[in-house]
Amino acid sequence: MKLGYWDIRGRVEPTRLMLAYKEVDYEYVRYKFNVSDPAERQWSKAVIPNLTTKEKETVWVRIIAVVFERPRPYSEILNLALTPKKFGNHWSKEKEKFGVAFPNLPYLIDGDVKLTESWAVMRYLARKFDLAPTSDCEERDIDMVAGVLQDLIVAIGTLAYAIGKRRRGKREGTRRSPDEPPTLIVITTLSPPSISNFKLLDKFLAGRDFAAGTRLTYVDFVAYEAMDWHRTLYPSIFTDLNNLQYYIKRFEALPTVAAHLSSDKYKRFPIFGPVATWGGKDHDDRTW
Ligand SMILES: N[C@@H](CCC(=O)N[C@@H](CS)C(=O)NCC(=O)O)C(=O)O
């Protein structure tokens, strides 16, 4: 069995956790981002392309507010690197002739089966390794949880890739020299739906060992991953959410999961690709 993805946690990590939990042997094909490309380095030093001078002066980035932790100005929070989103050549070439309907990363090749789409890959493996729901009731529950988790993942991904959300607005940045890109302001906050979703999830898990009840299913692996990203970015996020805290502990205590998390196969970082403003490095680059 072969699993292919970038050398980051991203959308593949729940699948890797599932396979580790089931102690399945597989080949992990790690694609490298093309970060050493000189053109890319040049861009990271240059001004933001395709904008007029006036626009460059007024670029800012804003993630709608909240207020889980007090919003702080960009300068206190993140070191933005203006790097373009560009795939490693290696994957780009393979992608052209990959031979599935929706070529993408992650992918799974299992004998004659070749598939992409992270949720489809997880569900395929869940059916194969007894991590799928076994009743209508379980299925309804975990389908709902999967939907909520998808929202949480998209929300934190949006935050982490804040650089991609350039908006024009009033001037909030300064430049130390005319050659430097305008400083962008990022208000890092978690969106209100994320907070309320975690509260609802906490309530939902009351009296349950795992999302489906007593049985572990594939959504628990996604839930763990989503929660771990959030608590890494916001260490106090689950302080008042005891069911989530116990759930995380229960999950981490599963012997094969615990063994994996402490093995050299597990890397906490990078979580996101190198263009991310947080989580894209091989260490935690949160600066607050
Ligand atoms: N809906 C897809 C999205 C996959 C996706 O966006 N993959 C990103 C990394 S998270 C990628 O770089 N894909 C490579 C490509 O587009 O060729 C999934 O859930 O698998």
The ligand as a Gaussian input file, in Angstrom:
#p B3LYP/6-31G(d) Opt

LIG

0 1
 N      -10.443000      17.906000      -1.519000
 C       -9.081000      17.452000      -1.579000
 C       -8.152000      18.613000      -1.483000
 C       -6.730000      18.185000      -1.687000
 C       -5.753000      19.342000      -1.707000
 O       -6.140000      20.534000      -1.722000
 N       -4.491000      18.995000      -1.712000
 C       -3.471000      20.006000      -1.662000
 C       -2.680000      19.828000      -0.365000
 S       -3.760000      19.930000       1.023000
 C       -2.479000      19.846000      -2.780000
 O       -1.410000      20.413000      -2.711000
 N       -2.842000      19.129000      -3.821000
 C       -1.955000      18.901000      -4.926000
 C       -2.551000      19.292000      -6.235000
 O       -3.516000      20.073000      -6.269000
 O       -2.009000      18.839000      -7.221000
 C       -8.836000      16.462000      -0.418000
 O       -9.534000      16.557000       0.604000
 O       -7.995000      15.586000      -0.559000

